[in-house]
Structures are given as structure tokens and as C-alpha cells.
């Protein structure tokens, strides 16, 4: 279950949701904890930067 929370948080960000939206979905009370749970793919970040 714990790994699914990490995966879900990362995918929500990849879909373009705002951090506060993701936190409300995943139940994180602070953005610090949300950041700890989120693992973005380097390829996705590079694609956004062009």
C-alpha cells in the first residue's frame, strides 16, 4: 500500500495537478511530506523543459 501512495502522488503531478490538489487527494498535511512521497521521472521533467 505504501508504494502505491508514492506512485499515485508522482502520477498526479505528471498529469499536471497543483501540489495542493495532490495533497488533498493523497491526504498529506504538509508539502514537505508530499515532496518526500513524490518521485518524478527525469524524462518527464526534461520533456517539459524542452
PQR file with spaces between the fields and no chain letter, atoms N, CA, C, O and H, PARSE charges and radii, in Angstrom:
ATOM       1  N    UNK     1       0.829   -1.198    0.000 -0.4000 1.5000
ATOM       2  CA   UNK     1       0.000    0.000    0.000 -0.0000 2.0000
ATOM       3  C    UNK     1       0.871    1.259    0.000  0.5500 1.7000
ATOM       4  O    UNK     1       0.561    2.238   -0.678 -0.5500 1.4000
ATOM       5  N    UNK     2       1.942    1.222    0.753 -0.4000 1.5000
ATOM       6  CA   UNK     2       2.825    2.381    0.857 -0.0000 2.0000
ATOM       7  C    UNK     2       3.407    2.759   -0.500  0.5500 1.7000
ATOM       8  O    UNK     2       3.462    3.941   -0.840 -0.5500 1.4000
ATOM       9  H    UNK     2       2.195    0.426    1.304  0.4000 1.0000
ATOM      10  N    UNK     3       3.841    1.771   -1.278 -0.4000 1.5000
ATOM      11  CA   UNK     3       4.404    2.041   -2.603 -0.0000 2.0000
ATOM      12  C    UNK     3       3.363    2.640   -3.541  0.5500 1.7000
ATOM      13  O    UNK     3       3.696    3.461   -4.396 -0.5500 1.4000
ATOM      14  H    UNK     3       3.796    0.811   -1.002  0.4000 1.0000
ATOM      15  N    UNK     4       2.113    2.238   -3.389 -0.4000 1.5000
ATOM      16  CA   UNK     4       1.057    2.780   -4.243 -0.0000 2.0000
ATOM      17  C    UNK     4       0.846    4.272   -3.987  0.5500 1.7000
ATOM      18  O    UNK     4       0.524    5.026   -4.905 -0.5500 1.4000
ATOM      19  H    UNK     4       1.842    1.571   -2.694  0.4000 1.0000
ATOM      20  N    UNK     5       1.026    4.685   -2.755 -0.4000 1.5000
ATOM      21  CA   UNK     5       0.871    6.105   -2.432 -0.0000 2.0000
ATOM      22  C    UNK     5       1.970    6.921   -3.108  0.5500 1.7000
ATOM      23  O    UNK     5       1.714    8.005   -3.632 -0.5500 1.4000
ATOM      24  H    UNK     5       1.287    4.072   -2.009  0.4000 1.0000
ATOM      25  N    UNK     6       3.192    6.392   -3.093 -0.4000 1.5000
ATOM      26  CA   UNK     6       4.298    7.052   -3.798 -0.0000 2.0000
ATOM      27  C    UNK     6       3.981    7.161   -5.290  0.5500 1.7000
ATOM      28  O    UNK     6       4.143    8.224   -5.891 -0.5500 1.4000
ATOM      29  H    UNK     6       3.399    5.511   -2.668  0.4000 1.0000
ATOM      30  N    UNK     7       3.540    6.079   -5.866 -0.4000 1.5000
ATOM      31  CA   UNK     7       3.245    6.039   -7.302 -0.0000 2.0000
ATOM      32  C    UNK     7       2.114    7.001   -7.649  0.5500 1.7000
ATOM      33  O    UNK     7       2.207    7.733   -8.635 -0.5500 1.4000
ATOM      34  H    UNK     7       3.408    5.217   -5.378  0.4000 1.0000
ATOM      35  N    UNK     8       1.059    7.007   -6.860 -0.4000 1.5000
ATOM      36  CA   UNK     8      -0.085    7.872   -7.137 -0.0000 2.0000
ATOM      37  C    UNK     8       0.307    9.346   -7.067  0.5500 1.7000
ATOM      38  O    UNK     8      -0.076   10.130   -7.935 -0.5500 1.4000
ATOM      39  H    UNK     8       0.983    6.412   -6.059  0.4000 1.0000
ATOM      40  N    UNK     9       1.060    9.724   -6.052 -0.4000 1.5000
ATOM      41  CA   UNK     9       1.476   11.125   -5.928 -0.0000 2.0000
ATOM      42  C    UNK     9       2.292   11.551   -7.141  0.5500 1.7000
ATOM      43  O    UNK     9       2.100   12.644   -7.673 -0.5500 1.4000
ATOM      44  H    UNK     9       1.372    9.087   -5.347  0.4000 1.0000
ATOM      45  N    UNK    10       3.190   10.699   -7.568 -0.4000 1.5000
ATOM      46  CA   UNK    10       4.023   11.017   -8.736 -0.0000 2.0000
ATOM      47  C    UNK    10       3.179   11.159   -9.995  0.5500 1.7000
ATOM      48  O    UNK    10       3.390   12.087  -10.776 -0.5500 1.4000
ATOM      49  H    UNK    10       3.346    9.811   -7.135  0.4000 1.0000
ATOM      50  N    UNK    11       2.237   10.264  -10.202 -0.4000 1.5000
ATOM      51  CA   UNK    11       1.402   10.306  -11.413 -0.0000 2.0000
ATOM      52  C    UNK    11       0.489   11.519  -11.421  0.5500 1.7000
ATOM      53  O    UNK    11       0.254   12.102  -12.480 -0.5500 1.4000
ATOM      54  H    UNK    11       2.066    9.511   -9.567  0.4000 1.0000
ATOM      55  N    UNK    12      -0.034   11.916  -10.259 -0.4000 1.5000
ATOM      56  CA   UNK    12      -0.874   13.112  -10.205 -0.0000 2.0000
ATOM      57  C    UNK    12      -0.094   14.340  -10.653  0.5500 1.7000
ATOM      58  O    UNK    12      -0.624   15.187  -11.371 -0.5500 1.4000
ATOM      59  H    UNK    12       0.157   11.442   -9.399  0.4000 1.0000
ATOM      60  N    UNK    13       1.165   14.437  -10.232 -0.4000 1.5000
ATOM      61  CA   UNK    13       1.997   15.561  -10.667 -0.0000 2.0000
ATOM      62  C    UNK    13       2.253   15.504  -12.156  0.5500 1.7000
ATOM      63  O    UNK    13       2.240   16.535  -12.828 -0.5500 1.4000
ATOM      64  H    UNK    13       1.595   13.748   -9.649  0.4000 1.0000
ATOM      65  N    UNK    14       2.484   14.319  -12.681 -0.4000 1.5000
ATOM      66  CA   UNK    14       2.721   14.187  -14.118 -0.0000 2.0000
ATOM      67  C    UNK    14       1.497   14.571  -14.931  0.5500 1.7000
ATOM      68  O    UNK    14       1.619   14.988  -16.083 -0.5500 1.4000
ATOM      69  H    UNK    14       2.495   13.481  -12.135  0.4000 1.0000
ATOM      70  N    UNK    15       0.313   14.430  -14.336 -0.4000 1.5000
ATOM      71  CA   UNK    15      -0.915   14.848  -15.019 -0.0000 2.0000
ATOM      72  C    UNK    15      -1.127   16.359  -14.933  0.5500 1.7000
ATOM      73  O    UNK    15      -2.057   16.895  -15.537 -0.5500 1.4000
ATOM      74  H    UNK    15       0.213   14.091  -13.401  0.4000 1.0000
ATOM      75  N    UNK    16      -0.269   17.039  -14.186 -0.4000 1.5000
ATOM      76  CA   UNK    16      -0.342   18.491  -14.124 -0.0000 2.0000
ATOM      77  C    UNK    16      -1.116   19.056  -12.947  0.5500 1.7000
ATOM      78  O    UNK    16      -1.406   20.252  -12.928 -0.5500 1.4000
ATOM      79  H    UNK    16       0.486   16.604  -13.695  0.4000 1.0000
ATOM      80  N    UNK    17      -1.460   18.233  -11.962 -0.4000 1.5000
ATOM      81  CA   UNK    17      -2.179   18.754  -10.810 -0.0000 2.0000
ATOM      82  C    UNK    17      -1.272   19.631   -9.962  0.5500 1.7000
ATOM      83  O    UNK    17      -0.064   19.408   -9.888 -0.5500 1.4000
ATOM      84  H    UNK    17      -1.225   17.262  -11.977  0.4000 1.0000
ATOM      85  N    UNK    18      -1.861   20.616   -9.332 -0.4000 1.5000
ATOM      86  CA   UNK    18      -1.166   21.532   -8.439 -0.0000 2.0000
ATOM      87  C    UNK    18      -0.818   20.778   -7.141  0.5500 1.7000
ATOM      88  O    UNK    18      -1.563   19.886   -6.734 -0.5500 1.4000
ATOM      89  H    UNK    18      -2.843   20.797   -9.392  0.4000 1.0000
ATOM      90  N    UNK    19       0.296   21.123   -6.493 -0.4000 1.5000
ATOM      91  CA   UNK    19       0.676   20.434   -5.251 -0.0000 2.0000
ATOM      92  C    UNK    19      -0.422   20.414   -4.185  0.5500 1.7000
ATOM      93  O    UNK    19      -0.579   19.412   -3.487 -0.5500 1.4000
ATOM      94  H    UNK    19       0.901   21.847   -6.823  0.4000 1.0000
ATOM      95  N    UNK    20      -1.177   21.491   -4.052 -0.4000 1.5000
ATOM      96  CA   UNK    20      -2.255   21.498   -3.062 -0.0000 2.0000
ATOM      97  C    UNK    20      -3.372   20.532   -3.439  0.5500 1.7000
ATOM      98  O    UNK    20      -4.004   19.941   -2.563 -0.5500 1.4000
ATOM      99  H    UNK    20      -1.050   22.305   -4.619  0.4000 1.0000
ATOM     100  N    UNK    21      -3.618   20.369   -4.733 -0.4000 1.5000
ATOM     101  CA   UNK    21      -4.612   19.401   -5.186 -0.0000 2.0000
ATOM     102  C    UNK    21      -4.149   17.979   -4.878  0.5500 1.7000
ATOM     103  O    UNK    21      -4.922   17.150   -4.398 -0.5500 1.4000
ATOM     104  H    UNK    21      -3.105   20.849   -5.445  0.4000 1.0000
ATOM     105  N    UNK    22      -2.876   17.714   -5.163 -0.4000 1.5000
ATOM     106  CA   UNK    22      -2.332   16.378   -4.898 -0.0000 2.0000
ATOM     107  C    UNK    22      -2.382   16.082   -3.404  0.5500 1.7000
ATOM     108  O    UNK    22      -2.761   14.983   -3.000 -0.5500 1.4000
ATOM     109  H    UNK    22      -2.248   18.388   -5.552  0.4000 1.0000
ATOM     110  N    UNK    23      -2.002   17.056   -2.585 -0.4000 1.5000
ATOM     111  CA   UNK    23      -2.021   16.860   -1.134 -0.0000 2.0000
ATOM     112  C    UNK    23      -3.426   16.565   -0.627  0.5500 1.7000
ATOM     113  O    UNK    23      -3.596   15.753    0.283 -0.5500 1.4000
ATOM     114  H    UNK    23      -1.694   17.949   -2.913  0.4000 1.0000
ATOM     115  N    UNK    24      -4.425   17.208   -1.200 -0.4000 1.5000
ATOM     116  CA   UNK    24      -5.795   16.953   -0.749 -0.0000 2.0000
ATOM     117  C    UNK    24      -6.268   15.565   -1.156  0.5500 1.7000
ATOM     118  O    UNK    24      -7.074   14.956   -0.452 -0.5500 1.4000
ATOM     119  H    UNK    24      -4.287   17.867   -1.939  0.4000 1.0000
ATOM     120  N    UNK    25      -5.780   15.062   -2.279 -0.4000 1.5000
ATOM     121  CA   UNK    25      -6.150   13.715   -2.724 -0.0000 2.0000
ATOM     122  C    UNK    25      -5.433   12.654   -1.903  0.5500 1.7000
ATOM     123  O    UNK    25      -6.047   11.678   -1.472 -0.5500 1.4000
ATOM     124  H    UNK    25      -5.126   15.557   -2.851  0.4000 1.0000
ATOM     125  N    UNK    26      -4.128   12.842   -1.683 -0.4000 1.5000
ATOM     126  CA   UNK    26      -3.334   11.822   -1.003 -0.0000 2.0000
ATOM     127  C    UNK    26      -3.426   11.905    0.518  0.5500 1.7000
ATOM     128  O    UNK    26      -3.070   10.956    1.217 -0.5500 1.4000
ATOM     129  H    UNK    26      -3.629   13.635   -2.033  0.4000 1.0000
ATOM     130  N    UNK    27      -3.905   13.042    1.031 -0.4000 1.5000
ATOM     131  CA   UNK    27      -4.067   13.187    2.475 -0.0000 2.0000
ATOM     132  C    UNK    27      -2.844   13.708    3.199  0.5500 1.7000
ATOM     133  O    UNK    27      -2.794   13.658    4.428 -0.5500 1.4000
ATOM     134  H    UNK    27      -4.195   13.813    0.464  0.4000 1.0000
ATOM     135  N    UNK    28      -1.854   14.209    2.472 -0.4000 1.5000
ATOM     136  CA   UNK    28      -0.670   14.768    3.127 -0.0000 2.0000
ATOM     137  C    UNK    28      -1.022   16.101    3.766  0.5500 1.7000
ATOM     138  O    UNK    28      -1.687   16.939    3.156 -0.5500 1.4000
ATOM     139  H    UNK    28      -1.894   14.250    1.474  0.4000 1.0000
ATOM     140  N    UNK    29      -0.572   16.288    4.995 -0.4000 1.5000
ATOM     141  CA   UNK    29      -0.876   17.520    5.715 -0.0000 2.0000
ATOM     142  C    UNK    29       0.135   18.623    5.444  0.5500 1.7000
ATOM     143  O    UNK    29      -0.147   19.797    5.685 -0.5500 1.4000
ATOM     144  H    UNK    29      -0.033   15.607    5.490  0.4000 1.0000
ATOM     145  N    UNK    30       1.318   18.253    4.941 -0.4000 1.5000
ATOM     146  CA   UNK    30       2.326   19.266    4.648 -0.0000 2.0000
ATOM     147  C    UNK    30       2.942   19.001    3.276  0.5500 1.7000
ATOM     148  O    UNK    30       2.997   17.863    2.809 -0.5500 1.4000
ATOM     149  H    UNK    30       1.547   17.300    4.745  0.4000 1.0000
ATOM     150  N    UNK    31       3.397   20.068    2.651 -0.4000 1.5000
ATOM     151  CA   UNK    31       4.042   19.925    1.352 -0.0000 2.0000
ATOM     152  C    UNK    31       5.398   19.238    1.480  0.5500 1.7000
ATOM     153  O    UNK    31       5.886   18.639    0.522 -0.5500 1.4000
ATOM     154  H    UNK    31       3.352   20.992    3.031  0.4000 1.0000
ATOM     155  N    UNK    32       6.003   19.325    2.660 -0.4000 1.5000
ATOM     156  CA   UNK    32       7.275   18.642    2.895 -0.0000 2.0000
ATOM     157  C    UNK    32       7.083   17.129    2.796  0.5500 1.7000
ATOM     158  O    UNK    32       7.878   16.437    2.159 -0.5500 1.4000
ATOM     159  H    UNK    32       5.606   19.812    3.438  0.4000 1.0000
ATOM     160  N    UNK    33       6.042   16.628    3.419 -0.4000 1.5000
ATOM     161  CA   UNK    33       5.789   15.177    3.346 -0.0000 2.0000
ATOM     162  C    UNK    33       5.373   14.776    1.937  0.5500 1.7000
ATOM     163  O    UNK    33       5.748   13.701    1.467 -0.5500 1.4000
ATOM     164  H    UNK    33       5.397   17.190    3.937  0.4000 1.0000
ATOM     165  N    UNK    34       4.621   15.604    1.271 -0.4000 1.5000
ATOM     166  CA   UNK    34       4.218   15.310   -0.101 -0.0000 2.0000
ATOM     167  C    UNK    34       5.446   15.217   -0.996  0.5500 1.7000
ATOM     168  O    UNK    34       5.541   14.320   -1.833 -0.5500 1.4000
ATOM     169  H    UNK    34       4.317   16.477    1.652  0.4000 1.0000
ATOM     170  N    UNK    35       6.373   16.129   -0.822 -0.4000 1.5000
ATOM     171  CA   UNK    35       7.605   16.110   -1.618 -0.0000 2.0000
ATOM     172  C    UNK    35       8.389   14.824   -1.371  0.5500 1.7000
ATOM     173  O    UNK    35       8.998   14.278   -2.290 -0.5500 1.4000
ATOM     174  H    UNK    35       6.296   16.858   -0.141  0.4000 1.0000
ATOM     175  N    UNK    36       8.373   14.348   -0.143 -0.4000 1.5000
ATOM     176  CA   UNK    36       9.075   13.114    0.197 -0.0000 2.0000
ATOM     177  C    UNK    36       8.446   11.908   -0.502  0.5500 1.7000
ATOM     178  O    UNK    36       9.146   10.951   -0.833 -0.5500 1.4000
ATOM     179  H    UNK    36       7.878   14.792    0.604  0.4000 1.0000
ATOM     180  N    UNK    37       7.147   11.945   -0.725 -0.4000 1.5000
ATOM     181  CA   UNK    37       6.440   10.838   -1.361 -0.0000 2.0000
ATOM     182  C    UNK    37       6.489   10.879   -2.878  0.5500 1.7000
ATOM     183  O    UNK    37       6.186    9.880   -3.530 -0.5500 1.4000
ATOM     184  H    UNK    37       6.578   12.722   -0.456  0.4000 1.0000
ATOM     185  N    UNK    38       6.857   11.997   -3.442 -0.4000 1.5000
ATOM     186  CA   UNK    38       6.789   12.166   -4.887 -0.0000 2.0000
ATOM     187  C    UNK    38       8.132   11.875   -5.533  0.5500 1.7000
ATOM     188  O    UNK    38       9.166   12.399   -5.119 -0.5500 1.4000
ATOM     189  H    UNK    38       7.102   12.808   -2.913  0.4000 1.0000
ATOM     190  N    UNK    39       8.098   11.031   -6.550 -0.4000 1.5000
ATOM     191  CA   UNK    39       9.302   10.676   -7.296 -0.0000 2.0000
ATOM     192  C    UNK    39       9.006   10.862   -8.775  0.5500 1.7000
ATOM     193  O    UNK    39       8.434    9.985   -9.421 -0.5500 1.4000
ATOM     194  H    UNK    39       7.258   10.605   -6.885  0.4000 1.0000
ATOM     195  N    UNK    40       9.398   12.003   -9.297 -0.4000 1.5000
ATOM     196  CA   UNK    40       9.125   12.313  -10.688 -0.0000 2.0000
ATOM     197  C    UNK    40      10.170   11.657  -11.583  0.5500 1.7000
ATOM     198  O    UNK    40      11.325   11.484  -11.195 -0.5500 1.4000
ATOM     199  H    UNK    40       9.863   12.716   -8.771  0.4000 1.0000
ATOM     200  N    UNK    41       9.744   11.301  -12.772 -0.4000 1.5000
ATOM     201  CA   UNK    41      10.651   10.685  -13.725 -0.0000 2.0000
ATOM     202  C    UNK    41      11.474   11.779  -14.398  0.5500 1.7000
ATOM     203  O    UNK    41      10.914   12.764  -14.878 -0.5500 1.4000
ATOM     204  H    UNK    41       8.805   11.441  -13.087  0.4000 1.0000
ATOM     205  N    UNK    42      12.802   11.617  -14.439 -0.4000 1.5000
ATOM     206  CA   UNK    42      13.651   12.632  -15.068 -0.0000 2.0000
ATOM     207  C    UNK    42      13.266   12.897  -16.520  0.5500 1.7000
ATOM     208  O    UNK    42      13.375   14.029  -16.992 -0.5500 1.4000
ATOM     209  H    UNK    42      13.257   10.817  -14.049  0.4000 1.0000
ATOM     210  N    UNK    43      12.818   11.871  -17.228 -0.4000 1.5000
ATOM     211  CA   UNK    43      12.436   12.049  -18.628 -0.0000 2.0000
ATOM     212  C    UNK    43      11.236   13.002  -18.754  0.5500 1.7000
ATOM     213  O    UNK    43      11.181   13.824  -19.668 -0.5500 1.4000
ATOM     214  H    UNK    43      12.729   10.952  -16.844  0.4000 1.0000
ATOM     215  N    UNK    44      10.299   12.881  -17.843 -0.4000 1.5000
ATOM     216  CA   UNK    44       9.108   13.750  -17.871 -0.0000 2.0000
ATOM     217  C    UNK    44       9.504   15.203  -17.620  0.5500 1.7000
ATOM     218  O    UNK    44       8.994   16.116  -18.269 -0.5500 1.4000
ATOM     219  H    UNK    44      10.345   12.213  -17.100  0.4000 1.0000
ATOM     220  N    UNK    45      10.414   15.404  -16.677 -0.4000 1.5000
ATOM     221  CA   UNK    45      10.869   16.779  -16.392 -0.0000 2.0000
ATOM     222  C    UNK    45      11.626   17.353  -17.588  0.5500 1.7000
ATOM     223  O    UNK    45      11.433   18.515  -17.945 -0.5500 1.4000
ATOM     224  H    UNK    45      10.828   14.662  -16.150  0.4000 1.0000
ATOM     225  N    UNK    46      12.472   16.556  -18.197 -0.4000 1.5000
ATOM     226  CA   UNK    46      13.229   17.020  -19.355 -0.0000 2.0000
ATOM     227  C    UNK    46      12.300   17.377  -20.514  0.5500 1.7000
ATOM     228  O    UNK    46      12.541   18.353  -21.224 -0.5500 1.4000
ATOM     229  H    UNK    46      12.628   15.612  -17.907  0.4000 1.0000
ATOM     230  N    UNK    47      11.247   16.595  -20.706 -0.4000 1.5000
ATOM     231  CA   UNK    47      10.298   16.866  -21.781 -0.0000 2.0000
ATOM     232  C    UNK    47       9.577   18.198  -21.559  0.5500 1.7000
ATOM     233  O    UNK    47       9.316   18.934  -22.510 -0.5500 1.4000
ATOM     234  H    UNK    47      11.051   15.802  -20.129  0.4000 1.0000
ATOM     235  N    UNK    48       9.258   18.501  -20.295 -0.4000 1.5000
ATOM     236  CA   UNK    48       8.598   19.768  -20.005 -0.0000 2.0000
ATOM     237  C    UNK    48       9.513   20.962  -20.242  0.5500 1.7000
ATOM     238  O    UNK    48       9.059   22.040  -20.626 -0.5500 1.4000
ATOM     239  H    UNK    48       9.470   17.902  -19.523  0.4000 1.0000
ATOM     240  N    UNK    49      10.791   20.760  -20.013 -0.4000 1.5000
ATOM     241  CA   UNK    49      11.751   21.850  -20.215 -0.0000 2.0000
ATOM     242  C    UNK    49      12.101   22.068  -21.678  0.5500 1.7000
ATOM     243  O    UNK    49      12.633   23.110  -22.059 -0.5500 1.4000
ATOM     244  H    UNK    49      11.160   19.884  -19.701  0.4000 1.0000
ATOM     245  N    UNK    50      11.792   21.066  -22.486 -0.4000 1.5000
ATOM     246  CA   UNK    50      12.023   21.216  -23.916 -0.0000 2.0000
ATOM     247  C    UNK    50      13.294   20.602  -24.315  0.5500 1.7000
ATOM     248  O    UNK    50      13.652   20.634  -25.492 -0.5500 1.4000
ATOM     249  H    UNK    50      11.360   20.219  -22.177  0.4000 1.0000
